[in-house]
Amino acid sequence: MTSPPAYAPPPGLRRLRLLLAWDGASFAGWQAQANAPSVQATLHAALVRLGGEGVARPVAAGRTDAGVHAAAMPAHVDVPGEFRIPVEKLARALNAHLPPSVAVLEAGPAPPGFHARFSCTERRYTYLLLAAPQRHPLWAGRALHVPGPLDVPAMNAAAARLIGTHDFAAFATQEDRQTVRELRALEIRPGPPVPGGGIREVHVAGESFLRHMVRGLVGTLLLVGQGKLGEEDVADILAGRERARAGANVPAHGLMFVGASYDSPARTM
């Protein structure tokens, strides 16, 4: 007798795969909360309107913090057999019931054994810094304004010391899980120009991250770019595992979840 694939949906339900984007300004993150709006609860309410109370609560690849945006967040949802919306029409149908701040970009049947969170092999984020003398209204809510110049080569040199498998306790906030993680990418790249400066994109990738780890990493690299820390200081902070020695968490509004990867047969998103 063949056993069901790992992470199979409960009997009587079938699993669908979704790809979402949202503006995090109006949400307390992905995870449903009792007294604050969340992306998960907002999406679930739209699914219930289309398919009834039998629709399960959706699951995403990552649990973003309040104010964090998403450009391409994979998710899955288990729907009952009587769910009648054709999958090729589901994205448009859901978007008709969702607020302008969140949208379903794609919808389709999930591959056997697919789980948006537990099948994920890599998660990618980008943090945007507006390095310019003056603030820019069109980047407000998307990038952290840094009025002074940034030493990007120094930031990248320090970032290289953090790539690999390490104990990242120095960059996590109120974390009660084990703090060893593999950081696969951490790099500052040039973004679009703005008068007097430009956008600097901090690209981060790993299988999983600690609470506020990405924002703590960026806050520490920002101090390097401002000449307040050196490359060796960052290596010492990592080894010391003391949160107070690292940079402060940068604000959530500059952070965006930009993609995730899955082993075959689920495609990269």
ABEGO torsion letter per residue (X at the ends): XBBBBBGBBBBGBBBBBBBBBBBAAABAEABBBAABBBAAAAAAAAAAAAAEAABBBBBBABBBBBGBBBABBBBBBBBBAABABBAAAAAAAAAAABBAABBBABBBBBBBGBBAAAABABBBBBBBBBBBABBBAAABGABBBBABBBBAAAAAAAAAAABEBBBAAAABBGBABBABBBBABBBBBBBBBBBGBBBBBBBBBBABBBBGAAAAAAAAAAAAAAGABBAAAAAAAAAAGBAAABBBBBBAAABBBAEBBBBOABBBX
